[in-house]
Amino acid sequence: MRALHLAAYALPLALAACGSRPHPAYRTDRVTRGGVAEVVSATGDVSAVVTVNVGSQVSGTISKLYADFNTPVKKDQVVAEIDPRLFQAALERAVAGLAAAEADVAKAKAALADAQRTERRSLELQKRNLIAAADVDAALAAREGAEAALQGAAARVLQARADRDTALTNVQLCRIRSPIDGIVISRSVDVGQTVAASLQAPTLFLIANDLTRMQILANVDEADVGKVKEGLAARFTVDAFPGEQFEGKIREVRQAPSTIQNVVTYAAVIDAPNPERKLRQGMTASVTIVTKQVPEALRVPNAALRFRPAGDPGSARPGGEGRPGAGAGAGRVERTASADGAPRKGVRRGRVYQLRGGQLAPAEVELGISDGRQTELLSGLEEGDEVVTGDGSGAGGPPQGGPRRGLF
């Protein structure tokens, strides 16, 4: 009986305690109006717009260098010289061979003239029946042979002249000249080094045309390449100048893919003015490309789109339409359709929560572009409305200890 009295006394106390438990605390934020920019991030290498590898077409030993690193050069300026002595000797042999061939031509002409005179005398004697027909035939054959010998000598002259020109060209190629106006970026040889040009031209210098105009080859992920177009503005930073942003513009997006560690990327070529020559060849640039921008848009925090209370069916689904790498608990995002059933381009559906009378109430919204922190709100809420971004324990926010991936 005493136990029954105790139970009857404890039950009202328990009910009173349950009735006085406070509602859980939630963090909230407001829907605001402002600019939203959709951006694509990429990395790339800085390079000059035009760079030329200067090589040697002849083999030999470097005897002189007239340019070094950072040396400004003009077109056709001599930057190096290969020891020309062997080529000069070859040129002298070729000149002598040409002179011998020309002498053979003169000798062949004299022989032809003698054969022609003999032929004419033989024909005159044949008319007087003072010479046999065989002698006339012999004179005719001698004249034809002399003509053929002259043609052969003339051909040898052409060959000797070509050999002379080749030897002369080799002597001229011993002086390595710059093909463009520019500045020497790198030098790969020293005086006394032997270069061999038998298989391919060895690289002696790398010359950049104009370092006041640079370009960046940015590797754009295949998931983002559809947003990147020619003419879009791009901003980038380099580690050499922390905190300083450089401006550029996309010149082209190349069709050739590049696969690195199973990640497919496409090269976007970005023109970057460099009037102060701060950018240097080979620097790594962190690029941000603005693909779409809305200057005055309703904006909802992405934390509100990620928030899901316990027991919500969408809390077990990854966000970003099932994109790999989206964290668990991210907001459910769906494509929405127009009145005729066709999908609306660039419009997604999401769900946020509001506090109404101390209770969570879901609200379906239509979304536009996102900048990673805030998302354009097309319909579902008004400016100034409060949305829940997390509870007092920190649940519903982004996971700690690592970068957030996915749409929100």
C-alpha positions as CSV (number, residue, x, y, z in Angstrom):
1,M,0.0,0.0,0.0
2,R,2.9,2.3,0.8
3,A,4.4,1.7,-2.6
4,L,1.1,2.7,-4.3
5,H,1.1,6.0,-2.3
6,L,4.7,6.7,-3.4
7,A,3.9,6.0,-7.1
8,A,0.9,8.3,-6.9
9,Y,3.0,11.1,-5.5
10,A,5.9,10.7,-8.0
11,L,3.7,10.7,-11.1
12,P,2.6,14.4,-10.8
13,L,6.2,15.4,-10.2
14,A,7.4,13.7,-13.3
15,L,4.6,15.2,-15.4
16,A,5.4,18.6,-14.1
17,A,9.1,18.2,-14.9
18,C,8.2,17.2,-18.5
19,G,5.9,20.1,-18.9
20,S,8.6,22.6,-17.8
21,R,11.4,21.3,-20.1
22,P,12.5,24.2,-22.3
23,H,12.5,23.9,-26.1
24,P,15.9,23.2,-27.7
25,A,17.8,26.4,-28.7
26,Y,18.4,26.9,-32.5
27,R,20.7,29.2,-34.3
28,T,18.9,31.3,-36.9
29,D,19.9,33.7,-39.7
30,R,17.9,36.1,-42.0
31,V,17.2,36.1,-45.7
32,T,19.1,39.1,-47.0
33,R,19.4,40.9,-50.4
34,G,22.7,41.4,-52.1
35,G,25.0,40.1,-54.8
36,V,25.7,36.4,-55.5
37,A,28.4,35.2,-57.8
38,E,28.8,31.7,-59.0
39,V,32.5,30.9,-59.4
40,V,34.7,28.1,-60.6
41,S,38.0,27.4,-58.9
42,A,41.0,26.0,-60.7
43,T,44.8,26.0,-60.5
44,G,47.2,26.6,-63.4
45,D,50.7,27.6,-64.4
46,V,51.8,31.1,-65.5
47,S,53.7,31.2,-68.8
48,A,54.6,33.7,-71.5
49,V,52.2,34.0,-74.4
50,V,55.0,33.2,-76.9
51,T,58.1,31.3,-75.9
52,V,60.7,29.9,-78.4
53,N,63.3,27.2,-77.9
54,V,66.4,28.3,-79.6
55,G,68.5,25.3,-80.8
56,S,71.4,24.5,-83.1
57,Q,71.1,22.9,-86.5
58,V,74.8,21.9,-86.6
59,S,76.9,19.9,-84.2
60,G,80.0,21.3,-82.6
61,T,81.6,22.9,-79.5
62,I,80.2,26.2,-78.1
63,S,83.0,28.7,-78.4
64,K,81.3,31.9,-77.4
65,L,78.1,33.0,-75.6
66,Y,76.7,36.5,-76.2
67,A,73.5,36.2,-74.0
68,D,72.8,34.9,-70.5
69,F,69.7,34.7,-68.2
70,N,67.4,37.7,-68.3
71,T,69.3,39.2,-71.3
72,P,67.1,41.3,-73.6
73,V,67.6,40.3,-77.2
74,K,66.5,41.5,-80.7
75,K,65.5,39.4,-83.6
76,D,68.5,38.1,-85.6
77,Q,70.9,39.1,-82.7
78,V,73.7,36.5,-82.3
79,V,73.4,34.8,-78.9
80,A,76.0,32.1,-79.2
81,E,78.6,30.7,-81.6
82,I,79.8,27.2,-82.4
83,D,83.5,26.7,-83.3
84,P,83.4,27.1,-87.1
85,R,86.9,25.8,-88.1
86,L,85.7,22.4,-89.3
87,F,82.8,24.0,-91.2
88,Q,85.2,26.6,-92.7
89,A,87.5,23.8,-94.0
90,A,84.5,22.0,-95.5
91,L,83.5,25.3,-97.2
92,E,87.0,25.7,-98.7
93,R,86.8,22.1,-100.0
94,A,83.5,22.8,-101.5
95,V,84.7,26.0,-103.2
96,A,87.7,24.1,-104.6
97,G,85.4,21.4,-105.9
98,L,83.2,24.0,-107.6
99,A,86.3,25.5,-109.2
100,A,87.3,22.1,-110.5
101,A,83.9,21.4,-111.8
102,E,83.8,24.7,-113.7
103,A,87.3,23.9,-115.2
104,D,85.9,20.6,-116.4
105,V,83.1,22.5,-118.1
106,A,85.6,24.7,-119.9
107,K,87.5,21.6,-120.9
108,A,84.3,19.9,-122.1
109,K,83.4,23.0,-124.1
110,A,86.9,23.0,-125.8
111,A,86.5,19.3,-126.6
112,L,83.1,19.9,-128.1
113,A,84.3,22.7,-130.2
114,D,87.1,20.5,-131.6
115,A,84.7,17.7,-132.3
116,Q,82.4,20.1,-134.1
117,R,85.3,21.3,-136.4
118,T,86.3,17.7,-137.1
119,E,82.7,16.9,-138.1
120,R,82.5,19.9,-140.4
121,R,85.8,18.9,-142.2
122,S,84.7,15.3,-142.5
123,L,81.4,16.4,-144.1
124,E,83.2,18.6,-146.6
125,L,85.6,15.9,-147.6
126,Q,82.8,13.4,-147.9
127,K,81.2,15.7,-150.5
128,R,84.4,15.5,-152.6
129,N,84.5,11.7,-152.1
130,L,87.9,12.1,-150.3
131,I,87.0,10.3,-147.1
132,A,85.2,7.1,-146.2
133,A,81.8,7.1,-144.7
134,A,83.2,5.4,-141.6
135,D,85.3,8.4,-140.9
136,V,82.3,10.7,-141.1
137,D,80.4,8.5,-138.7
138,A,83.3,8.6,-136.3
139,A,83.5,12.4,-136.4
140,L,79.7,12.5,-135.7
141,A,80.0,10.2,-132.8
142,A,82.9,12.2,-131.3
143,R,80.8,15.4,-131.5
144,E,77.8,13.8,-129.8
145,G,80.1,12.4,-127.1
146,A,81.6,15.8,-126.5
147,E,78.1,17.3,-126.1
148,A,77.3,14.6,-123.5
149,A,80.5,15.2,-121.7
150,L,79.7,18.9,-121.5
151,Q,76.3,18.2,-120.1
152,G,77.8,16.0,-117.4
153,A,80.4,18.6,-116.5
154,A,77.6,21.2,-116.3
155,A,75.7,18.9,-113.9
156,R,78.8,18.5,-111.8
157,V,79.0,22.2,-111.5
158,L,75.5,22.4,-110.2
159,Q,76.3,19.7,-107.6
160,A,79.5,21.4,-106.6
161,R,77.7,24.7,-106.2
162,A,75.0,23.1,-104.0
163,D,77.8,21.6,-101.9
164,R,79.4,25.0,-101.6
165,D,76.1,26.6,-100.6
166,T,75.5,23.8,-98.0
167,A,79.0,24.4,-96.5
168,L,78.5,28.1,-96.5
169,T,75.1,27.7,-94.7
170,N,76.7,25.5,-92.1
171,V,79.3,28.2,-91.5
172,Q,76.6,30.7,-91.1
173,L,74.6,28.4,-88.8
174,C,77.6,28.3,-86.4
175,R,76.3,31.7,-85.3
176,I,73.1,31.1,-83.3
177,R,70.7,33.9,-83.7
178,S,67.5,34.9,-81.8
179,P,64.4,34.3,-83.9
180,I,62.3,36.9,-82.0
181,D,62.5,40.0,-79.9
182,G,62.3,39.0,-76.2
183,I,64.2,38.1,-73.1
184,V,66.3,35.0,-72.3
185,I,64.5,32.9,-69.7
186,S,66.9,30.1,-69.5
187,R,70.3,29.1,-70.9
188,S,71.2,25.4,-71.2
189,V,74.8,25.4,-72.4
190,D,78.2,26.8,-71.4
191,V,81.4,27.6,-73.3
192,G,83.2,24.4,-74.2
193,Q,80.1,22.2,-74.2
194,T,79.6,20.0,-77.3
195,V,76.1,19.9,-78.8
196,A,75.0,17.2,-81.1
197,A,72.3,17.9,-83.7
198,S,72.3,14.6,-85.5
199,L,68.9,13.4,-84.3
200,Q,67.2,16.6,-83.1
201,A,68.1,20.2,-82.5
202,P,69.4,20.6,-79.0
203,T,67.9,23.4,-76.9
204,L,70.4,26.2,-76.1
205,F,68.1,29.0,-74.9
206,L,64.5,29.6,-74.0
207,I,63.4,33.1,-75.1
208,A,60.0,34.7,-74.1
209,N,58.6,37.3,-76.5
210,D,56.9,39.7,-74.2
211,L,56.8,39.3,-70.4
212,T,54.3,42.2,-70.0
213,R,51.6,39.8,-71.4
214,M,51.4,36.5,-69.7
215,Q,48.9,33.6,-69.9
216,I,47.7,30.9,-67.4
217,L,46.8,27.4,-68.4
218,A,44.1,26.7,-65.8
219,N,43.0,23.1,-65.3
220,V,39.2,23.2,-65.1
221,D,37.4,20.1,-63.7
222,E,35.0,18.4,-66.2
223,A,32.1,19.0,-63.8
224,D,32.6,22.8,-64.2
225,V,33.9,23.1,-67.8
226,G,30.4,23.6,-69.1
227,K,30.1,26.9,-67.2
228,V,33.4,28.3,-68.4
229,K,33.1,30.4,-71.6
230,E,35.4,32.6,-73.7
231,G,35.5,36.2,-72.5
232,L,34.6,35.5,-68.9
233,A,36.6,37.5,-66.3
234,A,39.0,35.6,-64.0
235,R,40.9,36.5,-60.8
236,F,43.9,34.7,-59.6
237,T,46.6,34.8,-56.9
238,V,50.1,33.6,-56.7
239,D,52.1,32.6,-53.6
240,A,54.8,35.2,-54.3
241,F,52.4,38.1,-53.6
242,P,50.0,37.0,-50.9
243,G,46.8,39.0,-50.6
244,E,47.2,40.6,-54.1
245,Q,44.7,39.7,-56.8
246,F,45.5,39.8,-60.5
247,E,42.9,40.2,-63.2
248,G,42.6,38.2,-66.5
249,K,40.2,37.1,-69.2
250,I,39.5,33.7,-70.7
251,R,40.8,33.5,-74.3
252,E,39.8,29.9,-75.0
253,V,38.8,26.6,-73.5
254,R,40.7,23.8,-75.2
255,Q,39.0,20.7,-76.3
256,A,41.9,18.3,-75.4
257,P,41.3,16.6,-72.1
258,S,44.0,15.8,-69.5
259,T,43.6,13.0,-67.0
260,I,45.6,13.1,-63.8
261,Q,44.8,10.5,-61.1
262,N,41.5,9.7,-62.7
263,V,40.4,13.3,-62.7
264,V,39.6,14.7,-66.1
265,T,40.3,18.4,-66.6
266,Y,40.4,20.8,-69.6
267,A,42.8,23.7,-70.1
268,A,41.3,27.2,-70.0
269,V,43.8,29.8,-71.4
270,I,43.6,33.1,-69.5
271,D,45.2,36.2,-70.7
272,A,46.8,38.2,-67.9
273,P,48.4,41.7,-68.3
274,N,51.7,41.9,-66.5
275,P,52.9,45.5,-66.8
276,E,55.0,45.5,-63.7
277,R,56.4,42.0,-64.5
278,K,55.5,40.6,-61.2
279,L,54.3,37.4,-62.7
280,R,57.1,35.0,-63.7
281,Q,57.3,31.9,-65.9
282,G,56.2,28.8,-64.1
283,M,54.4,30.3,-61.1
284,T,51.4,28.4,-59.7
285,A,48.2,30.4,-59.9
286,S,45.0,29.8,-57.9
287,V,42.2,30.9,-60.3
288,T,38.6,32.0,-59.6
289,I,36.4,32.4,-62.6
290,V,33.1,34.2,-62.2
291,T,30.6,32.2,-64.4
292,K,27.4,34.0,-63.4
293,Q,26.5,36.9,-61.2
294,V,23.3,38.4,-59.8
295,P,23.9,41.9,-58.3
296,E,20.6,42.2,-56.3
297,A,19.3,38.8,-55.2
298,L,17.5,37.3,-52.2
299,R,20.1,35.2,-50.4
300,V,19.7,32.3,-48.0
301,P,22.7,31.0,-46.0
302,N,23.9,27.6,-47.2
303,A,23.9,26.5,-43.6
304,A,20.1,26.7,-43.6
305,L,20.0,24.4,-46.6
306,R,22.2,21.9,-44.9
307,F,20.3,21.9,-41.6
308,R,18.2,18.8,-41.0
309,P,16.6,18.0,-37.6
310,A,16.7,14.5,-36.3
311,G,14.1,12.2,-37.8
312,D,13.8,14.3,-41.0
313,P,13.6,11.9,-44.1
314,G,16.1,14.1,-46.0
315,S,18.8,13.9,-43.3
316,A,19.9,10.5,-44.6
317,R,20.3,11.7,-48.2
318,P,23.5,13.4,-49.5
319,G,23.0,16.9,-50.9
320,G,23.8,18.3,-54.3
321,E,21.6,15.8,-56.1
322,G,23.7,12.8,-55.0
323,R,27.1,14.3,-56.1
324,P,30.0,12.2,-54.8
325,G,31.6,13.7,-51.8
326,A,28.6,15.6,-50.4
327,G,28.5,15.3,-46.6
328,A,25.6,13.4,-44.9
329,G,22.9,15.7,-43.7
330,A,23.2,18.2,-46.5
331,G,20.1,19.8,-47.8
332,R,17.9,17.9,-50.3
333,V,18.1,19.6,-53.7
334,E,15.8,18.7,-56.6
335,R,15.4,20.0,-60.1
336,T,12.0,21.7,-60.5
337,A,9.8,21.7,-63.6
338,S,7.9,24.4,-65.3
339,A,4.1,24.3,-65.8
340,D,4.4,22.3,-69.1
341,G,6.5,19.7,-67.4
342,A,9.9,20.8,-69.0
343,P,12.8,21.2,-66.5
344,R,13.5,24.8,-65.6
345,K,17.1,25.6,-66.4
346,G,19.3,26.5,-63.5
347,V,16.4,26.2,-60.9
348,R,16.6,23.7,-58.0
349,R,14.4,23.0,-55.1
350,G,15.5,22.9,-51.5
351,R,14.1,22.8,-48.0
352,V,14.8,25.1,-45.1
353,Y,13.3,25.3,-41.6
354,Q,11.7,28.2,-39.7
355,L,10.7,28.5,-36.1
356,R,6.9,29.0,-35.7
357,G,5.6,29.0,-32.1
358,G,8.8,27.4,-30.9
359,Q,8.4,24.5,-33.4
360,L,10.3,23.7,-36.5
361,A,8.3,24.2,-39.7
362,P,9.7,23.2,-43.1
363,A,9.6,25.6,-46.1
364,E,10.1,24.5,-49.7
365,V,12.2,27.0,-51.7
366,E,13.4,27.4,-55.3
367,L,17.2,28.1,-55.6
368,G,19.4,29.7,-58.2
369,I,23.2,30.1,-58.2
370,S,25.4,29.8,-55.2
371,D,28.8,31.3,-54.2
372,G,29.5,28.5,-51.6
373,R,28.3,30.5,-48.6
374,Q,24.9,31.9,-49.8
375,T,22.5,30.8,-52.4
376,E,20.2,32.8,-54.6
377,L,16.5,32.4,-53.4
378,L,14.0,32.5,-56.3
379,S,10.8,31.8,-54.3
380,G,9.5,30.4,-51.0
381,L,10.7,33.2,-48.6
382,E,10.8,36.9,-48.3
383,E,13.6,39.3,-47.3
384,G,14.0,39.4,-43.6
385,D,12.5,35.9,-42.9
386,E,14.5,34.0,-40.3
387,V,15.7,30.4,-41.1
388,V,17.3,27.9,-38.9
389,T,21.0,27.3,-39.5
390,G,21.7,24.8,-36.7
391,D,20.8,23.8,-33.1
392,G,22.6,24.7,-29.9
393,S,24.8,21.6,-30.0
394,G,26.2,22.5,-33.4
395,A,24.3,19.8,-35.3
396,G,23.1,20.6,-38.7
397,G,26.2,22.6,-39.6
398,P,29.1,21.6,-41.8
399,P,31.3,18.8,-40.6
400,Q,34.4,19.9,-38.7
401,G,38.0,19.0,-39.4
402,G,37.9,19.2,-43.2
403,P,36.8,21.2,-46.2
404,R,33.1,21.0,-47.2
405,R,32.3,19.5,-50.6
406,G,29.1,19.3,-52.6
407,L,26.7,22.0,-53.7
408,F,26.1,23.5,-50.2
